[in-house]
């Protein structure tokens, strides 16, 4: 039997080390919405200088994209742990998602349930953008809030993050470059998802009923 990765243990060990050293590195945190980022910010803000990146070209329709973004921005003005968090709004081009998901070339992917290949491609699209932004803006770490959802595959998410760092390490042979580190995590652990529900109720946050893309609505 393959031993399951304990991403929470990896995160605990890192946070313990940062606390002992008195360091507070920079973190670029990809966020899909306000509710999913609530607990993550509450948890990580004392360890990192956090910038949130809202890059979600998968969200359909555009009105839903705007609603989630506005909810996130409004929530952060009220949420004390987010008082010093800066939000970067990346360009919204749904075509980026459709090209990455490959559902036109492989229509069977449109019918997949969550956690399949279509979702993996969507994770990688957003994490690659996050990594590239982190690398060009000198962030120490990058991560995403996606693993807080029980419907998301934490192994898949962490494997993608680790792969992006490994790819960058290979490119370093061609010359020095900034390589932000992937923050291993599974934010649903330690009752993270439960806490996000509590915060959503406390702040009356809009919690969407589907992941975001048009296929998740139909499926």
N, C-alpha and C positions, 0 to 999 in steps of 0.2 A: 504494500500500500504506500502511495506517495505521501510524504509528510506535508501537511498543509502549512503554508507560510503564515506566520503570526505577525502581521503587519502592525498590529497595535503594540506588540512587544518592541518592535524596531523603533516605533515612534516614541514609546516611553523611554527607551534607552537614550535616544537622541535628546529628548527634552530634559532628561536628568543631567546629561552632559552639558547642555547649554546653560542650565541653571547653575551648575557647579562652577562653570567658567565665567559666569556673569555676562555672557554674550547674548545679543539680541539681533540675529541676522535678518536680512530682508527676505520676504516671501511674496511671490506672485501667486495668488490664489484664484484659479478659475472658478467662477460661480455660475450656476445655472438659474438661480432664483433666490429670493430672500429667505424663504423657509429653510432651504437646504444649507444656506450659509450661516444661519443664526447660531446654532450650536458650535459650528466649526470656528467662528470668530470668537465666541465666548471662551472656547477651549484654548485657542492658539495665540490670542492677542498678547498675552503676558510673556510669550516666548519669542515672538517675531514682530518686526515692523512689516505690516501687511498692506499690500495693494491688491485690490480685487479686480479681476479681468472678466468682463461680461462679453464673452464671445460664444454665441449660440445660433449659428445660421441654420440649425436643424429645426428651430421652433416655427410652428405653423399654426395659424396664419399670422401675418405681420401684426395684427391687432393683439394677438396673444403675446408675441415677442415684446411689444411695447408695454403691455400690462405687467408682465413679469419684471421688466427693467424698472418701470416706475415704482412698482411695489418694493423692489430692492432698494432703490434710492431713498424712498420715503422712510422705509424701515430703519435705514442706517442713521437717519437724522435723529431718531428716537432711542436707538439702542446704544447704551453707554459703551460696551466693548468696541463698538465700531466708530467711536467719535473721531479717531485719528486715521481711519482707513480711507485711502483714496480709491476711487472707482474709475477704471478705464473702460470706456465703451468702444469696443472694436466695431469695425464696419459690419453691417448686416447684409449678407448676400446669400440667399437660400440656394443659389446655384452651386456654391461651394459644397454644401451638404449633398446635393443630388449627385454631383460628380464623385465625391468621396464615397458615398454609399453604394454607387454602382447599380442602383435599382432599375435604371433604364436598360442597361446591358444584361442584367440578371434579375428579371422581374420576380423570380421566386423569393428574392430577399425581402421584397415588400410585404410578404405574408408571414415572415418569421415572427415568433414571439420575442419579447425582450431577452437580452443576453446572448443573442446570436451574432452572426458575422456582420450583419448590418449595423448593429450596435457597436461592435468592436471598431468598425471603420469610423463611426461617428465619434467614439471616444478618441481615436487616434487623431482625427482631424482637429478636434478642439485642443487636445493636449500638445500636439505638434505646434500649433499656433502659440499656445501658452509658453512652451519651451523657447521658441524662437524669439518671442517678445522678451522673455526673461534674460536670454543670452545677450540680446542687443542692448538691454537696459541695465545690465550689471546686477541682476538679482542673485542672491546666494542660493535660493531654493525656489522650486515651483511645485504646484500641487493642484488638486481639484476637489471640490465638495461632493462630487458625484458618488463617492463610495458611501455616503451617509444613507443612501436609499437601499432598502432591502431588495429592491428590484434590479439593482446594478451589481455587476460582477466585479468584486474588489480585486480578485486575482488578475482578471483581464486588465483592469485599470492600472494596477501597479506594474504589471509586466510591460505595458506600453511606456509608462514613465521611465522605467529602468532601461528599456531599449533605446529611448531617445538619448539618454545620457551616454550609453555605450557607443552609439553612433557618433556622438560628438567627440568622445575620447579617441575614436579611430581617426577622425578628421584632424585631431590635434597634431598628428604626425606631419601634417602639411604646414603647420605654423601655429603659434600660440593663439588661443582664443578663450574667451570667458565660457565656462561650462557650469551653469547652475546645477545644483544637485536635486534629485527627485526626493520629495518628502513622502516616504512610505507611510501609508495610513489605511485605516478601515474605520471611518468615522461613525459607523453604526454601532461599533463596540462601545463598551462602558455606558450603555443606554443612550448613546448619541442620538439615535433616531427618535427615541422616546422624548428626549430633552427638546429636540427640534419641534415636536408636536406641542409640547408645553409652551415653548416660546411663541409658536404660531398662534396658540389660543390667547396667550397673554397680550400679544400685540395685534390681535385680530388680523392676521396675515391671510392673504389669498393663497390657498393651496390648490394647485391645479390637479385635475383628475386624470391627466395623461402625461407621459414623459415629455413630449414636445413636438415630435415630428408628425407628419400627416399619417404615417403608417401606424404609429402608436395609437392614434385616434381610432382607426379602423380595426385594429387588432385588440 
